[in-house]
Amino acid sequence: MAVQVITLVVFAAVFVIAEVRRSHIGIVMFAAAAGMGLLVAGLPLDDIVAGFPVDILVLLVGVTFFFGIAKSNGTIGRLVDRALVVVGDRTAALPLTFFVLTGVVSAMGSPLGGLVMAPIGMTVAHRRGIDPMLMALAIGTGLSAGGFAPTSLFGIVTWGTASAAGIALNPLTLFAVAIIANLVLLGASYLMFSARSRVPVTAGGAGPEVPGDEEPPVREPFRATHRITVVAMLGLVAAVVVLAVLGAEPDVGVLAFAFGAVLTLIDPDSGRGALKEIDWSTVLLVGGIITYVGVLQEIGSVDLLGDLAASLTVPLLAALVICAVCGLVSAFASTTGILAALVPLAIPLVQQGGIPGWALICALGVCSSIVDVSPFSTVGATLVATTVDEQERPRMTALLTRWGLSMVVIGPIALVGALVLPAMAV
């Protein structure tokens, strides 16, 4: 037990020290993971290094490279121009629009499939002067809501795990709870970030919009390269949906690499220009954090937190603690893996009686997902990496960290209070 406690304390200390010293948390955390794993936990170095999330690296690099080509050759700019013409002056509706679009894509089997909307949404935000934080949260909450559809991975894993444990849970109830919770968060995002505005960018991307009665900039026409890129973008989305329908879990990163390879062969100049769009800083940040979390999971620190929660004599307090543990771990690791690993922690509470199973599982599932905008997770890292203005990325990292970690506390209190407590009173 001492080893688990030491590694948890060091994990928290690295965050504080790296922040105070303004050092790269990912690099420091990777070194700490190696040190704790070797010297304290006695793990083989190969096991420690194996915790580095290569799949997330492939996802981040593949997606940012693919859409970097679309940005470099001007395709995204032309698509955004036309989208903004359709929306007209209803700029405030754009985050809600991307919430719905991301939710629809995420509901089609793979929640991470919704990340294909991130580069487009963040570009639209830049062009319309929308706070990128608002657009990022709109995409993140849309992904979380759609991911709990009965046809998508979060919903399937949560409902399936509960069903296997004999807990009655209607998958549509789970989906409805996820939608409502994320819509509330989107509403809070509007209140917190819609007031921060910038001067919108013109269609050409070179300066402020022309005010008053002056003629708007001429829209650039679509050429062969742009049409091919649009076909590739549609092909990426279609591939994600088809593979999900066929029962395979699509790897968005690998698919993005495949389509990106085709585009760079067609237009090598855009391929070279897209290389600078890859946000290696974010890749290292996520890699270091998740490597340390892998050490924590390997030595049983996460199980220790779950056991402590289950040992509490007050069921409602135990429910709060379990939801908080799931949220905290999910902020730094795979939500799907956390749902499969930690949903069973709720079973002893349900079996003891007094805690309605459906309410606790719904709360636990959503708590594990709403923290995903943390920049230490796949979703948050992608949102930071696709932020158009590089000067905004440090601000985005800081705000998404605060938002994600605040959800570790706010999520359990709100969802247990709204679901578990009333159900216990019935």
N, C-alpha and C positions, 0 to 999 in steps of 0.2 A: 504493500500500500504506500510505503514511503516513496518509492520510485515514481508512482503515478502522481502523487502530490507534488513532488519536486518538479517534474516535467510540466505540470500545469502552471505552477508558479513561474517557472522560467518562460513559458509561453506568454504569459501576461507581461512579464518584465521586459521581454524583448520589444513588445509593442511600445511600451512607455519609453524605454531608452532610445530606440530608433527614432521615435517621434521627437523627443527632446533634442537629439543630436542631428536631426534633419538628415538622417541616413536612409538609404534604400531598405525598406523593411524586408522585402523579399530576399535580398542577398544576406542580410543579417540573420533572417529566420532560417535560411537553408543551412548556414554555418551552425546555428544553434541546434537544428535538427540532427546534423551529423554528430555534434558534440554530445548531446543528450543521448542519442541512440547508441553511440559507441561506448562512452565513458560511464553513463548512468544505467542505461537499460541493457547494455551488453548485446545489442543487436548487430548482426553482420552488416558491413557497409553496403553490400549488394541489396539487402532488404531495405535499407534506408533510402538509397538512391532510387530503388524501384518505386518508391512512393511519389517521385516527381511526376506530375500529371502530363505525360506526353500527349494524351488524348486532348487535353485542353490546349496545349501548345499547338497541336495540329489544327484545332478548331479556330483559335485566334489568328494564327498566321494565315490559314487558308481563307477564312472569311474576309479578313482585312486586305489580303492580297487580291482576291477576286474582285471585291468592290472597289479596291484601289485602282484596278484597271478601268472599271466602269467610270470612276471619277476622273482618271487621267485622260481618257479619250473623249470626255465630255458627255457621256451618255446620261449619267445621273443628273447633271445640270439640266439637260433637255427634258428629262422626265419630271424633274422638280418644277421646271417652268410651266409645263402643261398641267401638272397637279395643282399648282397655285392658281392657275387661270380657272380651273374647275371650282376650286374652293372660293375664289373671289375674295371678298373682304372678311370672310368668316374665319379669320386666323385663330380665334379662340377655340374653334371646333377641331383644329388639327390634332392636338394631343388625344382627344377622345376618339377621333378617326383612327389613329394609329393604335390605340388601345384595342379597338374592335378588330382591326386587321390582324394585329399580332395574336389576339385571342383566337381568331378563326384558324390561322395557320398552326398555332400550338395545339389546338384541339384535334388536329389531324394525325395523331399518333405520337409525335415527338415534340415535347415542350420546347426543346432547344431549336426546333425548326423555326420558331417564331423569331429567332435572332436574324433571319434574313431580312427583317424589316428594319433592323437597327441602323445600317448605313444610310438608308433612304430617309428614315425618320429624323436622324440627327442632321442630315443635310438640309432637309426642309426646315428644321428648327433654326439652323444658321441663317438660311435665306430669308425667313420671315421674322427674324428678331425674337424668336421664342427662346426663353431660358432653356439651355440644353438639359438642365436638371429636370425641368418639367417634362420634356419629351422623353428623357431616359426613364423616368418613373412611369410615364404612360405606357411605354413599351414593356417595361419590367412587370407592371401590374397586369397588363394584357396577357403576357406570357404565363404568369402565375394563374390567372383565372382560366385560360384555355387549357392549361396543363392538367386540370382536374376534371376535364370532360370524361365521360365513360369510355371514350374512344382514345384517350391519350394516356401517356405513361404514368404521370403522377396519380391520376384517378385510378388506373388499373392496379398499380402497386398498392395504393392505400386501401382501396376497396377489397382487393384480393387478399391482402394480409389480414384484414379484419374478418373477412368471410372465413378464411382458413382457421381462424381462432374461435369461430362460432359467434362472432359479434354481428348482430343484424345492422346493416348499414345500406340504405338505398343509395346507389351511385349518383342518382340525380339530386339527392339531398346534399351530398358532398359537393357536387358541381355548383349548386345554387349558393351554398355557403361561400365557396371560393369566389364566385362572381360578386356577391354582395360585399364581401370583405375587401376585395380589390377595388371595387368601385368607390367604396368609402375612402380608401387610400388615395385613389386618383383625385377625388374631391379635395382631400387635404393637400395634395400636391398643387392643385390649382390655387388654393388659398395661400400657400406658402411661397410659390415661385412665379405665379403669373404676373405679379407686379413688377418684377425685374425685366426691363425691356432694353433692347438695343436698337440701333438704327438698322432696319432691314437692308439686305444686300440686293443689288440689282440682278437682273437675269444673267448678266455677263459676269457677276461676281466681283466687279471691280470697285464698287463704291456704294454710297447710299442711294436709295430709291429716288427717282425724280419726283418732287412734290408737285401739287397743284395740277395745272392744266397742260403741262408739257407732255409730249408724246412718250409712251413707255418704250423701253428698249425692244428692238426687233428680235423675235424669237429665232434661235438658230435652227436650221432644218436638220432632220435626221438623214444621215448618210449611211452607206452600206455597213461601215464599221459599227455604227450605233445600233442599227437594226440587228446585226449579229449579236451584239452584246445584250440587247433586250431579250433575244431568243435564249441566250445562255442564262440570263437571270430567271426567265420563266422556266427554263429547263431545270435549274437548281431547285426552285420551289416545287415543281412537278415531281422531280425525283424524290424529294423528301416525302411528299404526300403518298406517292405510289408505293414506295418501300414500306412506309408505315401501314398502309392498307393491306399489304401483302404479309404483314406480321414481322417484318424485319425492322430492326432499330437503325434508322439511317444515320450515318456519320456525316454531319453537315460539313465538317472540316475537310474530310477526304473528297467529298463531292465538289466543294469549292475549289480545291486544288485541281481536280480533274477539269472542270470548266475553265478555270484560270489558265491552265496549261494550254488549252486549245486557243484561248483568246490571245495569249502572249505569242503563240506561233503565228497567228494571223496578223497581230500588230505588235511587233517587238518593242517599239518605242514606248507604248503604253505600259507594257509589261515591266520595262525598266523603271518607268516613272512610278509604278505601283509599289515598288520595293520600299520606298520611303514611307509608305502608309502603314507599314507593319510596326506596331507599337511594342517593341521589344521590352521596354521598361515594365509594361503591364504583364507581359508573359513571365518575366522574372519575379514580379511581385506575387502573382498567383502561384507560380511554381514553388517558391520558398515557403509560403504559408501552408499550402496543401501538403508539402513534404513533411512539415512538422506535425500537421494533423494526422498524417499517416503513422508517424511514430507514436502519437498518443493513442491511436486506435490499436496499434500492434501490441502495446504493453498493457492495454486494458484501462486507460484513463477514462475513456468515454463510458465504458461499462460501469466503472466506479461511480461516476456521476448518476447514471441510471439507477444503480442499486441503492444509492443514498436517497434518491427521490422516492423509490418504491418503499423504503423503510419508514417513511414518515407516517405518523399515526393519524394525521388529519387528511382525509382523502382529497379535499379541495386544494389544500396546499401542495400535496403530492402531484396533483394534476397540473398545477401551475409550474412546478419545478420541472416535470418531464417535458412540458411544452417548451419551456425556456431552454432546456438542454438540447432538445431537437433543433430549435432555432439557432442556438449558438454554434453548434457543430455544423449545421447546414450552411451557415454563412461562409464557411471556409472549405466546404467539401461538396460532393455530389448529393443533390437533394434526393434523387432517386435511391441512391445507396442508403442515405439516412432514413428515408421512409421505410425501406425494407428492413433495416437493422434496428431502428428504434421504436417503430410502431408496436412491436411485441412488448416493449417495456410497459405499455399501458394495460396489457392484458391482466396482470395481477390485480391492478386497481379495480378493473371492471368485475373480476371474479369475486373480489371481496364484498361486492355489493355497495350500493349507495352512489356509484358513479355511472351514469348512463353511457353505455359503450359508444353509441353512434355519435353523441355529442363530443366525447373526449377524442375519438379518432378524427372527427372533422376538425376540431381545434388543433390537434397535433399536426395533422397534415398541412393545413394552411399556415400554421406557425413555421413549419419547415420550409415553406416556399416564399413567403413574403420577405424573407431576409436575403433572397437571391440577388438583389441589386447591389449587395456588398461588392466592392471592387476585388475582393479576394475570391469571388466565385466566378463561374463561367459567364453568367449573364452580366454581372456588373463589370467584369473585365472587358467584355465585348463593347458595352455601352461607353466605357471610358475610351477604349481604343478607336471607336468610330466617331468620337466627338471631332467635329471639323476643325475648330479653332484649337491649335495645340496649346495656346496659353490658357485655355479653359480646363485642360485635363487635370492639372493639380487641384483646382477647385472642385472638379467633378469627383476626383478620388476622395477628397476630404469629406464632401457632403454625402456621397454615397456610403462612405464608411459610417458616418454618423447616423444616416437613415437606417442602414442595415442593422447596426448594433442596437439602435433604439427599438427596432422591431422585435429584438430578442426579449425586451421587457414589455413593450406596449402590446405586442401580439398576444402573448399568453394571457395578460390581464384582460384585454378586450374580448378575446374569443372564449376563454373560460367563463368570463363574466356574462357574456351574451348567450352562450350555448349550454355549458355544463351546469352553472348555477340555477338557471330557470328550470332545466330538465330535472335537476335533483329535487326541486320544490314541488314538482307535479306528483 
